Amino acid sequence: MSNSVRRAILLIVFALIGAYGLVELRSPQGIPALKQRWDEIRKLEEENASLQRENNYRRERIKKLESSASEQELEIRKKLKLLRPGETSFILPPQPKPPSDAPLDLK
């Protein structure tokens, strides 16, 4: 085979490989799926970080309750809604939240 025929065949092979790669990257399983997976990974990492912060907060809260009798007493009184003689407790109804899509009117 001559040198020019070899080059033409090689060029055609590379063109076919490039076209196949381009079609695969633009298909639904290509770049869009990869971007979707990256977004999902980022969302899960944020969720993991949030859960880790919550776990750390709870560990610190448990340590406080284990080491401090006054913290334990406050927590028990809050949970059981207990009052000492002479104390008064006010229970307020929850405030309605404004709709999130409505603009806030600050006057």
Buried (B, 14 or more C-beta within 10 A) or exposed (E): EEEEEEEEEEEEEEEEEEEEEEEEEEEEEBEEEEEEEEEEEEEEEEEEEEEEEEEEEEEEEEEEBEEEEEBEEEBEBEEEEEEEEEEEEEEEEEEEEEEEEEEEEEE
